[in-house]
Amino acid sequence: MTRENLLLALNPGSSSIKFAIYEARRPDAQRIGRGVIDLQRRPLSLRIVEGPQKAEIPLKSALDDDAHGVIDETLGWLADHFSFKALAAIGHRVVHGGDRFAGPAVIDEETLGAIVALTPLAPLHQPQSIHLIQAIKRLRPETVQIASFDTAFHRSQSDLVRRFALPRRLFDEGVKRYGFHGLSYKYIAGQLARIAPDIANGRVVVAHLGSGASLCALRGGVSQDTTMGFSTLDGVPMATRCGAVDPGVLLHLLKEQRMSVDALEEMLYRQSGLLGVSGFSADSRALLASDALEAREALDLFAFRVGSEVAALAATIGGLEALVFTAGIGEHQPAIRASICARLAWLGAQVDAEANDRNAQRIDAPASAAAIFVIATDEEQTIADEALGLLG
């Protein structure tokens, strides 16, 4: 039987394209399958998950600059497998919406032009979304496409929080703190409201800790402050990104060491963070398994900086009633969570070791002054729900 009213959510990353397919049913889109295309593996393949069932489907297409062949083959396979002739819509995660977009938007020529114009603000992320949008526009011109922006959730922040202490004209020209991971924070805010509505209405810090990492301060479920700023480099150290760094260091590298701008960009985005400090791996699992001093230093620096940022965000919202861990490290690494919370003992945060070790949903000890949660994020669900909302 042919299915109708299906939504496809696409979540492109630097090395993969995650996707999920949904039935467009209110109040929330209902997921019927999900998967990923690993762009670093050869040959390319689709990894599909449907409930307990998993499958890996080889792709015949090679990956070219515009990815048209891969997208065409993927859409064809999904259409056959999930029995649909057409999709109600395809939703895209787009990293940067600037000040132009405060919520999801149907992608027409004007919207696409605005997304393209924002590329200089996210040069390593925006092009991937643009390639996907353009490929689908060419291959399936009749399909409605909708953009969900990572920056939109943070538009609730005040100008005081968003401003750098730079000449005023730069703020007016767009040099300001935007914040990212907004689709994840929106999902977590909604989940926390379901799990613990009284706590969700209070002062909450969410730690999205994965290959990319940031934290967000919520009050009443609304973004008040976040650690990523103008770019996805800011805030805490990440897998290969540096996090916050003294601008004087960058001037030194450019002027005294004669480093080129391209080489500096490569170092900051791809050679720093856990990889840079450890010297051998960006994967927290490999670092936890290693006896090397450098591995321990990388993890200690990560936990130290995350703990410091929790405290700084608590200052923004006037306290800390709950801490939520999410994303790959946040959801699956008890040792790192314990190390972060140990640095927050002065705020009254205490972890229940047994609950933490089994990745329970709530891991605070009875005497903890703050509730501590582990909640799995789902950016694709946010993309699908936003698309469903626009479709009406």
Helices and strands as residue ranges (DSSP letters): E 6-12, E 16-23, E 30-38, E 45-50, E 53-58, H 68-81, E 89-94, E 105-106, H 109-117, G 119-121, H 126-139, E 145-149, G 152-156, H 159-162, H 168-172, H 182-195, H 197-200, E 203-209, E 213-219, E 222-226, H 247-255, H 261-270, H 273-278, H 284-289, H 293-317, E 322-326, H 327-332, H 334-342, G 345-347, H 353-357, E 371-374, H 379-391
